[in-house]
Amino acid sequence: MCVTLQSSLFPQRVELAHFTAEAERVYYYRTRLIVSRSVELLELSLIDSDQAKYLIASFPLSLSNPKK
């Protein structure tokens, strides 16, 4: 999986995750932009379904684009 930061405020950042998908299983990932004085880091982490549902409800503009 590949995630790219889409922002004009920060340089382009990419985060990658390797996983083996199983049929009919749903995977939830969270991305976070971590900013300090010296670094901008895009973090991608696997989260459980309860946390994912809570975050999706909290941030209604979240979206995903499945690829074939």
C-alpha positions as CSV (number, residue, x, y, z in Angstrom):
1,M,0.0,0.0,0.0
2,C,1.2,3.5,-0.8
3,V,0.0,6.8,0.9
4,T,1.0,10.2,-0.4
5,L,0.5,13.5,1.5
6,Q,-1.5,15.9,-0.6
7,S,-0.6,19.4,0.7
8,S,0.8,22.6,-0.6
9,L,2.2,23.4,2.8
10,F,4.7,20.5,3.1
11,P,7.0,18.8,0.6
12,Q,5.6,15.6,-0.9
13,R,5.8,12.7,1.6
14,V,5.2,9.0,0.8
15,E,4.7,6.1,3.3
16,L,4.6,2.5,2.3
17,A,3.2,-0.6,4.0
18,H,3.6,-4.3,3.0
19,F,0.8,-6.7,3.9
20,T,-0.8,-9.8,2.5
21,A,-4.6,-9.2,2.0
22,E,-7.0,-12.0,2.6
23,A,-10.3,-12.3,0.7
24,E,-13.4,-10.6,2.3
25,R,-11.3,-9.1,5.1
26,V,-11.2,-5.3,5.8
27,Y,-8.1,-3.5,6.9
28,Y,-8.0,-0.1,8.5
29,Y,-4.9,2.2,8.4
30,R,-4.4,5.6,10.0
31,T,-2.1,8.2,8.6
32,R,-0.6,11.0,10.7
33,L,1.6,13.8,9.8
34,I,4.2,14.4,12.5
35,V,5.9,17.8,12.3
36,S,8.9,19.1,14.3
37,R,11.4,21.8,13.7
38,S,13.7,19.6,11.7
39,V,11.4,16.9,10.1
40,E,8.0,16.2,8.6
41,L,7.1,12.5,8.8
42,L,4.1,10.8,7.3
43,E,3.2,7.8,9.5
44,L,1.0,4.9,8.4
45,S,-0.2,2.4,11.0
46,L,-2.6,-0.5,11.1
47,I,-5.5,0.0,13.6
48,D,-8.4,-2.1,14.7
49,S,-11.9,-1.8,13.5
50,D,-13.3,-0.1,16.6
51,Q,-10.7,2.6,16.5
52,A,-11.2,3.0,12.7
53,K,-15.0,3.4,13.0
54,Y,-14.5,6.0,15.7
55,L,-12.0,8.0,13.6
56,I,-14.1,7.8,10.5
57,A,-17.2,9.1,12.4
58,S,-15.0,11.9,13.9
59,F,-13.6,13.0,10.6
60,P,-16.4,12.9,8.0
61,L,-14.2,14.1,5.2
62,S,-11.9,11.0,5.3
63,L,-12.0,9.1,2.1
64,S,-10.4,6.2,0.4
65,N,-9.9,5.2,-3.2
66,P,-9.8,1.5,-3.9
67,K,-7.6,0.4,-6.8
68,K,-8.0,-2.7,-8.9
